[in-house]
Amino acid sequence: MIVNIISLTNVIFEGEADSLTVPGAKGTLTILPHHTPLITFLKRGSLKLKIGGDEKFFEIEKGVLEVNPKEVNVLVDLLDETN
């Protein structure tokens, strides 16, 4: 699935991923390919992106997640913009 993680100041990640785990406002969500479309707010915590056997983590303050049939978009305020 195509995942775009974007902050106010830069594009954090754009590309293919196997899964994305996010701190949803009402609990942790894991997004897999062909997930049902949704929009939700994100709270402070870690985004976990799985790509093959690798995992990438991003610490966020808050954000918004949009899952649609073509891609997953995550708009975030990062805790550390140096990632």
C-alpha positions in Angstrom: 0.0 0.0 0.0 1.1 3.6 -0.6 1.7 5.6 2.6 2.4 9.3 2.9 3.4 10.7 6.2 3.6 14.5 6.1 4.3 17.2 8.7 3.7 20.9 8.4 7.4 21.4 7.4 8.2 18.4 5.3 7.4 15.0 3.8 8.5 12.4 6.4 7.8 9.3 4.2 6.3 8.5 0.8 6.3 5.0 -0.5 5.2 1.4 -0.3 4.6 -0.2 3.2 3.3 -3.5 4.4 1.5 -2.0 7.4 1.1 1.1 9.5 0.3 1.2 13.2 -1.0 4.5 14.7 -2.1 5.8 18.1 -5.8 6.5 17.2 -7.8 8.8 19.4 -9.8 5.8 20.7 -7.0 3.2 20.6 -4.2 1.7 18.5 -5.0 1.0 14.8 -3.1 -1.1 12.4 -3.7 -0.4 8.7 -3.1 -3.2 6.2 -3.5 -3.2 2.4 -7.2 -3.0 1.3 -8.3 -1.6 4.7 -11.7 -0.1 4.9 -11.7 3.7 4.2 -11.7 5.9 7.3 -10.7 9.2 8.7 -9.7 9.6 12.4 -7.7 11.8 14.7 -4.4 10.6 16.2 -3.1 11.3 19.7 0.5 11.5 21.0 2.4 8.3 20.5 4.4 6.3 18.0 3.7 5.6 14.3 5.1 2.2 13.3 5.7 1.6 9.6 6.6 -1.9 8.5 8.5 -2.3 5.2 9.6 -5.9 4.5 11.5 -6.9 7.5 12.3 -3.4 8.6 10.4 -1.1 11.0 10.5 2.7 11.2 9.1 4.6 14.1 8.0 8.3 14.3 7.0 10.0 17.5 4.0 12.3 17.0 2.2 14.9 19.1 -1.1 14.6 17.2 -2.4 14.1 13.7 -5.0 13.0 11.3 -5.2 9.7 9.4 -7.0 9.2 6.1 -7.3 5.7 4.6 -8.7 5.6 1.1 -8.6 2.9 -1.7 -5.5 4.3 -3.4 -3.4 5.4 -0.4 -3.0 6.1 3.3 -2.3 9.8 4.3 -1.1 10.8 7.7 -0.8 14.5 8.6 1.2 14.9 11.8 2.9 17.2 14.2 6.2 15.4 15.0 7.7 15.5 18.5 11.1 15.6 17.0 11.4 17.2 13.5 14.9 15.7 13.0 13.5 12.2 12.0 
